[in-house]
Amino acid sequence: MTPERLAPCFSNDTEASPDGPLPSKHTLSGTASNVATVNTVMPWLRYRNAFVAIDWLCSAFGFEPEFIQADGHTVRHARLSCGEGTLMVGSAEDGTAWDRHLLQPDETGGRETQSCFVVVDDIDAHYAQAVRAGAEVVIPLSMQDPGMRGYACRDIEGHLWWFGATLPRFSAAPTPHRFSALH
């Protein structure tokens, strides 16, 4: 994250208004057609206070807001980018059919069934920035198997994240014919 980057500033979720634009230095509304990159696999995280979480994810982890669609205090859909990757964010307990299938980390004793892995250019600077922002480090920055330097932490609502300096190296990439033999 460069010092000149402007992040949205939501001090709490009551700053969003259905009668006006979101309070931000960015233009955050738009359509999927005006977003340059469309990834085919995107993690989607839900937060009780999605506006504050978006701010925090931008300042702590270096995400950039691409798109935020809100209805009053509810973030229906937000997309944040980091390098070539995209993260989708929404409000927990948004009243949708999907809502009843998901729990938040504080409802599971802090346990997760999955987490996000993000490759960053400068892992030392990223680690320092995340710690300054209050990320709870659960695995300190160190060399990890398979030959990658990284760390794990929790965000402000308890979601687990793994950050690494490079993609792990494996001896052989699976080929499509190897997968078809499994089915």
Secondary structure, DSSP 8 states (H G I E B T S, - for coil): --TT------SSGGG--TTS--SSSS-----GGG-S---S---EEEETTHHHHHHHHHHHH--EEEEEEEETTEEEEEEEEETTEEEEEEESS-SSGGGGG---GGGTTT--S--EEEE-S-HHHHHHHHHHTT-EEEEEEEEETTTEEEEEEE-TT--EEEEESS----SS---HHHHHTT-
